[in-house]
Amino acid sequence: MIYAVSPLAGINPEPFIANIPGSKSLTNRALIIAAQRMGVTHIRRALHCDDTDYLANCLNQFGGLSVEKTADGYRVTRSREKLLAPENEIFVGGAGTPARFLLSFATTVEGSTVITGNARLCERPMRDLLAAFDKIGVHYDCLKSPGHLPVRVQGTHIVRKRWDINGSTSSQFTSSLILLAACQDSGPITIQVDNKLVSRPYVDMTIQMLKENGITVRSGGEQKFIVEPAPPNSDTIEIEADASGMSYFLAAAALTKSRVVIPNIGRDSAQGDLGFARVLGQMGATVTFGANAIELEGGKLTGIDVDMDHMPDTVLTLAVVAPFAEGKTHVSNIANLRVKECDRIHAAAAELGRLGIRAEEGPDSITIHPGTVTPASIHTYDDHRVAMAFALIGLLHPGVEIEDPKCVAKSFPEFWTEFERFRAHHALVPALA
């Protein structure tokens, strides 16, 4: 299947009000926190997508836990203090964060849980979390390949109060341990992160969400977290707009020199990808941060040298903006993109090259030069972020086609509807200069 993008014929001076779904990262964390609470917990304004639905369906298979989809989120009901392991293996598709959260969650239940996923997920690293399990006495078996799914996890009573985790591969491992520490039966528990903690804002999101649910996580230094276990105390968890998802519409406005407003997210959000709006501001867009909305107006763009460690999910979005800036753009500190749904550094360079744009990839960086776009069909590598990002170029140039457009269901199922709504907003107005 191919999605052919049609360029805009004009620009509407009125701002486009984007409908951005709830944060995928926050929804995943909310589902785990709700599953740790006795009784009924409502998750509102949540994201319904492949990843979150996989996690909800997996949690629903534990005995004593019910997870139901609602019109705007999920209803989680826990009826047993000690949950029972699922009778069958649980399948998380390609959802990396849910898989890593579930590995820790499975240690808290009675019995053994087998967690597996699709072929790509079974290639992605789990070794750092499993190494942490070794040190705290969690019993598990890798059923096919060491350090990878499928993994059988045995419910384990953890007695150690000092935990260690390598932070250099993925922040998801650290968040997974923090969520696990929060539901232990005594504390405090100290988690020491060894080596550099990549994508730190995702850990901050975990800590903020626990705080909002009555669980304290204190900092014992730059890479030490002290968790005070407690039952979550909120029966309702509200989810703000997805900062990764909003990046596409911020970029669309920056590229087309139009205006966009993103509701339900503001200046105080802990989502690291909020920083992408600031990056566009440094490149020349005008950005206004409100308490509960962000507005951007496009302008003349200039290239930038930027460290994207704290906002990795927006690197592909920046990669498609960069060719239209004056001067080259260099993006660094993004090595972990090579172990995402695909090798995103290589995908960015390869697909930009397919469009006639020069891009040079390094081990943990990419440099993108301005250039003239030539028509091309974009390979998406079954990666939602490749599809959504490269569609933006088609707003300016004809002949851009997106292969396998349905892959956006992983994080933004309504993306193409919203994308077409953006195009319709700018229809029937004077032609682009």
C-alpha positions as CSV (number, residue, x, y, z in Angstrom):
1,M,0.0,0.0,0.0
2,I,1.2,3.5,-0.9
3,Y,0.2,6.9,0.5
4,A,0.8,9.7,-2.1
5,V,1.3,13.1,-0.5
6,S,-0.1,16.1,-2.3
7,P,1.7,19.5,-1.7
8,L,-0.2,22.4,-0.2
9,A,-1.6,24.8,-2.7
10,G,-1.8,27.7,-0.3
11,I,-1.4,28.8,3.4
12,N,-4.3,29.8,5.7
13,P,-3.3,32.7,7.9
14,E,-5.5,31.3,10.7
15,P,-3.8,28.8,13.0
16,F,-4.4,25.1,12.6
17,I,-5.6,23.6,16.0
18,A,-4.1,20.1,16.0
19,N,-5.8,17.1,17.6
20,I,-2.9,15.3,19.1
21,P,-3.6,12.0,21.0
22,G,-2.5,11.4,24.5
23,S,1.1,10.6,25.2
24,K,2.2,7.1,24.4
25,S,4.9,7.2,27.0
26,L,2.6,8.5,29.7
27,T,-0.2,6.0,28.8
28,N,2.2,3.1,29.1
29,R,3.3,4.3,32.5
30,A,-0.2,4.9,33.6
31,L,-1.3,1.4,32.7
32,I,1.5,-0.1,34.9
33,I,0.8,2.2,37.8
34,A,-3.0,1.5,37.6
35,A,-2.2,-2.2,37.6
36,Q,-0.3,-1.8,40.9
37,R,-3.3,-0.2,42.6
38,M,-6.2,-2.2,44.2
39,G,-9.6,-1.3,43.0
40,V,-10.7,0.6,39.9
41,T,-8.5,3.2,38.2
42,H,-9.6,5.3,35.3
43,I,-7.0,6.5,32.7
44,R,-8.4,9.4,30.7
45,R,-7.4,11.1,27.5
46,A,-5.1,8.2,26.9
47,L,-3.6,7.0,23.6
48,H,-5.2,4.0,21.9
49,C,-2.6,2.6,19.6
50,D,-0.8,-0.7,18.9
51,D,1.7,-0.3,21.7
52,T,-0.7,0.8,24.4
53,D,-3.3,-1.8,23.4
54,Y,-0.7,-4.5,23.4
55,L,0.2,-3.5,27.0
56,A,-3.4,-3.4,28.1
57,N,-4.2,-6.8,26.6
58,C,-1.1,-8.3,28.2
59,L,-2.0,-6.9,31.7
60,N,-5.5,-8.2,31.2
61,Q,-4.2,-11.7,31.1
62,F,-2.9,-11.6,34.7
63,G,-5.2,-13.3,37.2
64,G,-7.0,-10.7,39.4
65,L,-6.5,-7.9,36.9
66,S,-9.0,-6.5,34.3
67,V,-8.1,-3.8,31.8
68,E,-10.9,-2.5,29.6
69,K,-10.8,0.0,26.8
70,T,-13.0,3.0,27.2
71,A,-13.9,5.8,24.8
72,D,-11.1,8.0,26.0
73,G,-8.7,5.6,27.7
74,Y,-8.7,2.5,29.9
75,R,-10.4,1.3,33.1
76,V,-8.1,-0.9,35.2
77,T,-9.5,-3.1,38.0
78,R,-7.4,-5.0,40.4
79,S,-9.2,-7.5,42.7
80,R,-6.2,-9.5,44.1
81,E,-3.3,-8.4,46.3
82,K,-1.2,-11.1,44.7
83,L,-1.8,-11.4,41.0
84,L,-1.5,-14.7,39.1
85,A,0.8,-15.2,36.1
86,P,-1.0,-15.6,32.8
87,E,-1.7,-19.2,31.7
88,N,-0.2,-18.6,28.2
89,E,2.7,-16.5,26.9
90,I,2.0,-12.8,26.5
91,F,2.7,-11.2,23.1
92,V,3.6,-7.5,22.9
93,G,4.1,-7.1,19.2
94,G,6.8,-4.6,18.5
95,A,6.3,-2.6,21.7
96,G,9.6,-2.1,23.4
97,T,8.6,0.0,26.4
98,P,5.7,-2.4,27.3
99,A,8.0,-5.4,27.0
100,R,10.6,-3.9,29.3
101,F,7.9,-2.8,31.8
102,L,6.3,-6.2,31.7
103,L,9.5,-8.0,32.5
104,S,9.7,-6.2,35.8
105,F,5.9,-6.4,36.4
106,A,6.1,-10.2,36.0
107,T,8.4,-10.5,39.0
108,T,5.6,-9.3,41.3
109,V,3.1,-12.0,40.5
110,E,2.6,-15.6,41.6
111,G,4.0,-18.1,39.0
112,S,6.0,-17.6,35.9
113,T,5.3,-15.4,32.9
114,V,6.6,-15.8,29.4
115,I,6.9,-12.5,27.5
116,T,7.6,-12.4,23.7
117,G,7.1,-10.2,20.7
118,N,7.6,-9.9,17.0
119,A,10.8,-10.7,15.2
120,R,12.2,-7.2,15.5
121,L,11.4,-6.9,19.2
122,C,13.1,-10.2,19.8
123,E,16.3,-8.7,18.3
124,R,16.2,-5.6,20.5
125,P,18.3,-5.6,23.7
126,M,16.9,-6.7,27.1
127,R,20.3,-7.6,28.6
128,D,20.7,-4.6,30.8
129,L,17.5,-5.2,32.6
130,L,18.2,-8.9,32.9
131,A,21.6,-8.2,34.3
132,A,19.9,-6.1,37.0
133,F,17.6,-9.0,37.7
134,D,20.7,-11.2,38.3
135,K,22.0,-8.8,41.0
136,I,18.7,-8.6,42.9
137,G,17.8,-12.3,42.7
138,V,15.0,-12.4,40.1
139,H,14.8,-15.8,38.4
140,Y,14.3,-15.8,34.6
141,D,15.2,-17.8,31.5
142,C,15.9,-16.6,28.0
143,L,14.1,-19.1,25.9
144,K,15.9,-18.6,22.6
145,S,18.8,-16.1,22.8
146,P,20.7,-14.7,25.8
147,G,19.6,-11.2,26.6
148,H,16.6,-11.2,24.3
149,L,12.9,-12.1,24.2
150,P,11.2,-14.5,24.7
151,V,11.9,-14.5,28.4
152,R,10.3,-16.5,31.2
153,V,10.2,-14.5,34.4
154,Q,9.5,-16.2,37.8
155,G,7.6,-14.2,40.4
156,T,10.2,-13.4,43.0
157,H,10.2,-11.7,46.5
158,I,13.1,-9.2,46.2
159,V,15.0,-8.5,49.5
160,R,17.9,-6.4,48.2
161,K,17.5,-2.6,48.8
162,R,20.3,-1.5,46.5
163,W,19.7,-2.1,42.7
164,D,22.0,-1.3,39.8
165,I,21.2,-0.8,36.1
166,N,23.3,0.2,33.1
167,G,21.8,3.4,31.7
168,S,23.7,3.7,28.4
169,T,21.4,1.6,26.2
170,S,17.9,2.7,27.0
171,S,16.2,4.7,29.7
172,Q,13.3,2.3,29.6
173,F,15.3,-0.2,31.8
174,T,15.7,2.5,34.5
175,S,12.0,3.4,34.4
176,S,11.1,-0.3,34.5
177,L,13.1,-0.7,37.7
178,I,11.7,2.5,39.3
179,L,8.2,1.3,38.6
180,L,9.1,-2.1,40.1
181,A,10.6,-0.5,43.2
182,A,7.5,1.6,43.8
183,C,5.4,-1.5,44.4
184,Q,7.7,-3.4,46.8
185,D,6.5,-4.3,50.3
186,S,9.2,-2.4,52.1
187,G,11.7,0.4,51.4
188,P,13.3,2.6,50.6
189,I,15.1,1.2,47.6
190,T,18.1,2.8,46.0
191,I,18.6,2.5,42.3
192,Q,22.1,3.4,41.0
193,V,22.4,4.0,37.3
194,D,25.8,3.0,35.9
195,N,27.4,4.7,32.9
196,K,25.6,7.5,31.1
197,L,21.8,7.6,31.5
198,V,20.5,8.2,28.0
199,S,17.2,9.9,27.3
200,R,16.9,11.1,30.9
201,P,13.6,13.0,30.4
202,Y,11.8,9.7,30.1
203,V,12.9,8.7,33.6
204,D,11.8,12.1,34.8
205,M,8.4,11.4,33.3
206,T,8.2,8.2,35.3
207,I,9.1,9.9,38.5
208,Q,6.6,12.7,37.9
209,M,3.8,10.3,37.2
210,L,4.6,8.3,40.4
211,K,4.7,11.6,42.4
212,E,1.2,12.5,41.0
213,N,0.0,9.1,42.3
214,G,1.5,9.6,45.8
215,I,4.8,7.8,45.4
216,T,8.0,9.6,46.3
217,V,11.2,9.2,44.3
218,R,14.1,11.2,45.6
219,S,17.3,12.0,43.8
220,G,20.5,10.8,45.6
221,G,22.7,12.4,42.9
222,E,22.7,12.8,39.2
223,Q,22.2,9.0,38.6
224,K,20.9,7.7,41.9
225,F,17.2,7.4,42.7
226,I,15.7,6.5,46.1
227,V,12.2,5.1,45.8
228,E,9.7,5.1,48.7
229,P,7.3,2.2,47.9
230,A,3.6,2.9,48.4
231,P,0.3,2.0,46.8
232,P,-0.8,4.5,44.1
233,N,-3.5,6.8,45.7
234,S,-5.3,8.2,42.7
235,D,-8.3,6.6,41.0
236,T,-8.0,8.8,38.0
237,I,-4.9,9.4,35.8
238,E,-5.1,12.2,33.2
239,I,-2.8,12.0,30.1
240,E,-1.5,15.0,28.3
241,A,-0.9,15.3,24.6
242,D,1.9,13.3,23.1
243,A,5.0,15.5,22.6
244,S,6.4,13.1,20.0
245,G,3.2,13.1,18.0
246,M,2.9,16.9,18.1
247,S,6.4,17.2,16.6
248,Y,5.0,16.4,13.1
249,F,2.5,19.3,13.2
250,L,5.0,21.7,14.7
251,A,7.4,20.7,11.8
252,A,4.6,21.0,9.3
253,A,4.0,24.6,10.3
254,A,7.7,25.4,10.4
255,L,8.1,24.0,6.8
256,T,5.1,25.7,5.4
257,K,5.5,29.0,7.3
258,S,2.1,28.6,8.8
259,R,0.7,28.6,12.3
260,V,-0.3,25.7,14.5
261,V,-1.6,25.4,18.1
262,I,-1.2,22.2,20.1
263,P,-3.6,22.0,23.1
264,N,-3.4,19.9,26.2
265,I,0.4,20.3,26.7
266,G,2.3,23.2,28.2
267,R,5.5,24.7,29.3
268,D,5.8,22.5,32.4
269,S,5.5,19.1,30.7
270,A,8.1,16.6,31.7
271,Q,8.1,15.0,28.2
272,G,11.6,15.4,26.8
273,D,10.2,15.8,23.3
274,L,8.8,19.2,24.3
275,G,12.4,20.3,23.5
276,F,11.7,19.8,19.8
277,A,9.6,23.0,19.8
278,R,12.6,24.9,21.3
279,V,14.9,23.4,18.6
280,L,12.5,24.8,15.9
281,G,12.6,28.1,17.7
282,Q,16.4,28.1,17.5
283,M,16.1,27.4,13.8
284,G,13.9,30.4,13.2
285,A,10.3,29.6,14.1
286,T,8.4,31.6,16.6
287,V,7.3,29.5,19.5
288,T,5.0,30.5,22.4
289,F,4.7,28.2,25.4
290,G,1.4,28.5,27.4
291,A,0.3,26.7,30.5
292,N,-1.8,24.3,28.5
293,A,-1.0,24.9,24.8
294,I,2.0,25.5,22.5
295,E,1.8,27.7,19.4
296,L,4.4,27.8,16.6
297,E,4.6,30.1,13.6
298,G,7.0,29.2,10.8
299,G,9.7,31.5,9.5
300,K,13.0,31.4,7.7
301,L,15.0,28.4,9.0
302,T,18.7,28.1,9.5
303,G,20.7,24.9,10.2
304,I,21.6,24.0,13.7
305,D,24.1,21.9,15.6
306,V,22.1,20.1,18.3
307,D,22.4,17.3,20.9
308,M,19.2,15.3,20.7
309,D,19.9,12.8,23.5
310,H,16.9,14.1,25.5
311,M,14.4,14.0,22.6
312,P,15.3,11.0,20.4
313,D,11.9,10.3,19.1
314,T,11.9,13.7,17.2
315,V,15.2,13.2,15.4
316,L,13.5,11.9,12.3
317,T,11.2,14.9,12.4
318,L,14.2,17.2,12.5
319,A,15.8,15.2,9.7
320,V,13.0,16.2,7.3
321,V,13.0,19.8,8.3
322,A,16.8,20.2,8.0
323,P,17.0,20.1,4.1
324,F,14.9,23.3,4.0
325,A,17.1,25.3,6.3
326,E,19.9,27.6,5.3
327,G,23.1,25.7,6.1
328,K,23.8,22.2,7.3
329,T,22.2,20.6,10.4
330,H,24.3,18.3,12.6
331,V,22.4,16.1,15.1
332,S,24.5,14.3,17.8
333,N,24.3,11.9,20.8
334,I,21.7,9.7,19.2
335,A,23.4,6.2,19.2
336,N,20.4,4.6,20.8
337,L,18.4,5.3,17.6
338,R,20.2,2.3,16.1
339,V,18.3,-0.1,18.3
340,K,14.8,1.4,17.9
341,E,12.0,-0.1,15.6
342,C,14.7,0.2,12.9
343,D,18.1,1.7,12.7
344,R,16.8,5.2,12.5
345,I,20.1,7.0,11.8
346,H,20.6,4.8,8.8
347,A,16.9,5.1,7.7
348,A,17.1,8.9,7.9
349,A,20.2,9.0,5.8
350,A,19.0,6.4,3.3
351,E,15.6,8.0,2.7
352,L,16.9,11.5,2.5
353,G,19.4,10.2,-0.1
354,R,16.5,8.6,-2.0
355,L,15.0,12.1,-2.2
356,G,18.2,13.6,-3.5
357,I,19.3,15.1,-0.2
358,R,22.9,14.6,1.1
359,A,23.1,13.2,4.6
360,E,26.1,11.7,6.3
361,E,25.7,9.3,9.2
362,G,28.1,8.7,12.0
363,P,28.0,6.1,14.8
364,D,25.9,8.4,17.0
365,S,25.1,11.4,14.7
366,I,23.8,12.5,11.3
367,T,24.6,15.6,9.3
368,I,22.1,16.9,6.8
369,H,22.7,19.4,4.0
370,P,20.2,21.7,2.2
371,G,19.2,20.4,-1.2
372,T,16.6,20.0,-3.9
373,V,14.1,17.3,-3.5
374,T,13.5,14.8,-6.2
375,P,10.3,12.5,-6.3
376,A,10.7,9.2,-4.5
377,S,8.8,6.4,-2.8
378,I,9.9,6.2,0.9
379,H,10.7,2.9,2.5
380,T,9.3,3.0,6.1
381,Y,11.0,-0.1,7.6
382,D,7.8,-0.9,9.5
383,D,8.6,2.2,11.6
384,H,5.8,4.6,12.4
385,R,8.2,7.6,12.9
386,V,9.8,7.2,9.4
387,A,6.3,7.3,7.8
388,M,5.0,10.3,9.7
389,A,8.2,12.3,9.4
390,F,8.8,11.8,5.6
391,A,5.2,12.6,4.8
392,L,6.0,16.2,5.8
393,I,8.3,16.7,2.8
394,G,5.3,16.0,0.5
395,L,3.6,19.1,1.8
396,L,6.2,21.1,-0.2
397,H,7.1,18.8,-3.1
398,P,5.1,16.6,-5.4
399,G,6.0,12.9,-6.0
400,V,6.6,11.9,-2.4
401,E,5.0,8.5,-1.6
402,I,5.0,6.7,1.7
403,E,5.1,2.9,1.6
404,D,3.2,0.9,4.2
405,P,1.4,3.9,5.7
406,K,-0.6,1.7,8.2
407,C,2.6,1.4,10.3
408,V,1.6,4.7,12.0
409,A,-0.9,2.7,14.1
410,K,2.0,1.9,16.5
411,S,1.8,5.3,18.0
412,F,-0.7,7.6,16.1
413,P,-3.5,5.6,14.4
414,E,-5.3,8.8,13.3
415,F,-2.2,10.5,11.9
416,W,-3.3,10.4,8.3
417,T,-6.8,11.8,9.2
418,E,-5.1,14.6,11.0
419,F,-2.6,15.1,8.3
420,E,-5.4,15.5,5.7
421,R,-7.2,17.9,8.1
422,F,-4.0,20.0,8.1
423,R,-4.0,20.0,4.3
424,A,-7.8,20.9,4.2
425,H,-7.2,23.8,6.6
426,H,-4.9,25.3,4.0
427,A,-7.0,24.6,1.0
428,L,-8.7,27.4,-1.1
429,V,-6.3,30.1,-0.1
430,P,-3.8,32.1,-2.1
431,A,-1.0,30.0,-3.6
432,L,2.3,29.5,-1.8
433,A,4.9,32.2,-2.6
